[in-house]
Amino acid sequence: MADQTKPDVTVIGAGVIGLSIAITAQAHGLSVTVVDREGPAAGASAGNAGAFAFTDILPLASPGILKKAPKWLLDPLGPLSIPPSYAVKIAPWMFRFWRACSPKRVAHSTAAQTSLMDLSKAELEPFLQATGTLPMLRKEGNLQLYESKAELDAALAGWKVREQHGIEFHHLDADGVAAIQPGLATRFTYGTFTPGWYSIADPKLYTLALADYFRSRGGRIEVADIVALRPIEGGVDIQARDRSVRQAGQVVVAAGAFSHRLARTIGDRIPLETERGYNTTLPAGAFDLRTQLTFGGHGFVITRLSTGIRVGGAVELGGLELPANFRRSEAMLKKARAFLPGLKAEGGVQWMGFRPSLPDSLPAIGRARAAPQVIYAFGHGHLGLTQSAGTARLVADLLRTKTPAIDISAFSPYRF
């Protein structure tokens, strides 16, 4: 029997990325312990939009976002905001973001993102089948909505890139939009439907189901606030805030927006920032939603979950310490009421979570420079659920010193 006091692998982070890695490593015969500061599904994995957005291959860092950003930044409740008190601190990250928006870098990021998306899609259903969560998968597509022909035309370049990568989509007029989703405001005169966009019944329940499956296979989940890593011969010392110390043969850092703090303790300074996402989840009968709706010009989505109707999104680059600004949730809900006139907007529950984001919109997947027994797997932005199964496959390959399933050089933690 494996030594439970020193497992083969300790995964730091019990979100969807960390638990997917733990289960995949466990399936390959490794003994695995998961440690999280709060427990399973306590962070962004609980409150995301529930989408497997495999067609979302275009990075947030792009020339298009640079054109929109000045207008959006003027609105403190708009799709992209930076609290004034955080502006100086985030300036170096924003400079890297600006550099990542060059056409050459966008093409590089898009190719890498597409590769990870394809792997993640291929790995997803076998993973769901193995963990008993396949019934939670939905294939209802996504409808992106536009308020004018000019807005649709401005998006065509991005759709052309998707077409080149074999992604199916259909541009629609107002009648086509209404056929897929009745009840929209007449201001939305065009849309684009993407049938290959999947979703999960509820992201929190899915993540908790993964935790249950992991435990049922002999895995351990511990609650502790890990604050430092120290390489030792034959493994890693894992130090908690309460001064307790654990050991493992290898460590995977999948602690979401807090991951860079751990990386710093072994000498790696990785420019991770926090996209603070907001939403409101309404009761299940709030609207007859047929597909996920994306209001790109306004930076939010509306998703049908088994537990309700979720209205949320947008990007607030505000770090980990500032208090939540739930006026952002209220602003999106106000727009949702105007966009879906029949929406029942009462009885909602507000949420804010931290989405870990790197300047070029790609995650960090790879070994620590000073400690090859430490593997990083974080920085997925708003695509953590989407890329969870693919990331788990890649990390399991690294843990077993196998050649990764795809080229991971674009995800190097040291590319900055």
Phi, psi and omega in degrees: 000143181294149178286106184290343178282340175220084181293163174303319186222135165245126176260124177264108182127121181248035170273192185294326177293308183299316181290325177296319176297314183299316181293319181292318177296319179299320180295338178266015172091007179272142172279133190226135169241139175250134177236133181219147183293336180233336184119178185299141172057036182267346184247225184298337179294341181276326192242016181284180186280357174078019185257140164263088191272063186295339179272357184273068188269350183275128181293150174300321176287105184201162177302327180297319181290328178295327178289324183277331191305314183303318179292315182296320184293340178287343180256109183297344179249015184276188185296334179222123181217154174229116177303134182307325182290348181251356189299317181292317182297325185271357185305315179298323177294318180295326177296317177296321177300315179299317179297325181288351181274000178293147183306321181296316181289325177296318178298319179295314181294322180295318179296317180293318179298319180297319179299316179291323177297315181298317178296316182297320178293319180295325183277340192298301187295321172300323178294315179296320179298315183295326184266002179074018183253006182303324178299345180278349183282137175236144179235074186251359177076184181218139179241113175269134190244143182230148183262001179195164175295326180297321179293320175298313181301323180294338181268353188296326180299319178295321178291328177297318178298317178298320178300320179296335179263012173080020181273129181278136174203163181222120174282140187229149169271187185299321180293320179295322178296313182296330179292326179276318181225094175293157171093007178279152175298147183292349179295339180269098189264348179217159177202168175228122181259130179244103184289338183275020180262117182260169174211170179246149185303317175200122186295325179291314180295326177295313181295320177294325177294323176296320178298317179297318180296316180301315179296322182295340179263012177097004179284152180246137175239121182244148177258117178197146178268100182281129186241346182201151174239145177220114178297136175228169178297124178081012179165212185218135167276133182242111189256129181261165181297330179279009177076004172287154182231131174248164175228152175209155176295316176223155179233137172248124178266105179228049186265025175059226186292349179264359189296323184296334178294321177289320179301324182295331182288345174245023169093007181255122178255103185249127188284070179270133176237176187241115168275108179277113181261144182236148172203170171229128177256117181268163177302157188301330182269017186292334181194148177276081184271128184259336183207165175288136181252133176243123175255080188301324180291347182240356170075028177213168182231163173232126188233139173270117175251167175293339183255001179155189177252119185256125179246112183187177180142222181064169183229121171241112181273089188227012176073194188258349191254332185293147177295154179295145177247086186286359170297336177292318176299317182295323179294318178293321180294323177298317177294319180301322179295324178286326183280332177237087188304334180271004183293131174269107191263014181267157173078021182279157176244125182273154181208148171224137179218164184259120177255120184285127189226133173257157191301330183261012177071009176255149177285169171260117178226114181163176183279149174292143185295314184270353184212086183297347176279002174249129181241133178265142176208078183205172177092029184278000179061231179267017183242022182298309177301314182304315188260013186294314183291322178292318177297320179298320178296315182295317181291322177298323175299314181295319180299330182259012181054037174265156173294126181302152184299332175226166176293122182254013183299327180292341181261012181306131178297346186253014184291346180267000000 
